[in-house]
Amino acid sequence: MNISAQSTHPARGLLARAAVTFACLSALTVAPFAQADTLDTIAKSGVVRIGVFEDYPPFGSIGPDMQPQGYDIDMATLIGKALNAKVELVQVTGDNRMAYLADHKADMLLSVGQTPERAKVIDFSQAYAPYYLAVFGPKSLAVKSSADLAGKTIAVARGTLEDLSVTKVAPAGATLKRFDDPNGAISAFLSGQAQLLVVGNDVGATIIARHPSIDPEQKFSLFSSPDHVGLNKNEPRLMQKVNDAISGAKKNGTLNTISQKWLRTPLPTDL
């Protein structure tokens, strides 16, 4: 089972979101100042280069037809249409993607968590996708809030933000079963050793899709760090186009459809 690999992805883990490495900051800091306006470059070439992960379902992965698929792939298509440009997907990793943006190997990045450190060197669109920690369990188990965790067993990876978040809200009588890694927690939940599981909504969506016999669902969320489009500084015209595309997709229901398709849950009304 490969579900656990998602929760430890260098760009997706919420702990990783809380820091930007010195190398990434340096790459962005020394980026050339005399660059052509990116929106004009896109218009002239007819191509927009969008950095995405292709190894992190359900946001990005390679499908059975060997083509990229996922929430971010659909989002890239949406942005391409808004810019009247062909989308060129640029495969990135957690280690290289900030440098790719600074070096203009990508015009923008998807799935970027906003932090004060990153805000010093890149700009962020409005949020386009939810990313948060949540409690998951079978539909047959009545759990709607932290108070309902009393008397329940909850699987969680030891020492993670998931662990810290659920420990903070768990009432007396809740039993936290801590495992050395996310895979252990997921396996315990799937095998019935724990009634509930705390993971990111992306991992939860994959569990829901792959294990219908358990009939799992999201119970309630714990910690939120939504996804934004990341752009180089001083690109206001491109930023406006991206924000207009996101706003329009929220208003006409397109983003909600994408969320239902890939995350198995409606787009949060407060996103």
Secondary structure, DSSP 8 states (H G I E B T S, - for coil): --HHHHHT-TTTSHHHHT---HHHHHHHHTS-S----HHHHHHHHTEEEEEE-SSBTTTBEE-TTSSEESHHHHHHHHHHHHTT-EEEEEE--TTTHHHHHHTTSSSEEEEEE--HHHHTTEEE----B--EEEEEEETTS---SGGGGTT-EEEEETTSHHHHHHHHH--TT-EEEEESSHHHHHHHHHTTS-SEEEEEHHHHHHHHHH-TTT-EEEEEEEEE--EEEEEESS-HHHHHHHHHHHHHHHHTTHHHHHHHHHHSS---TT-
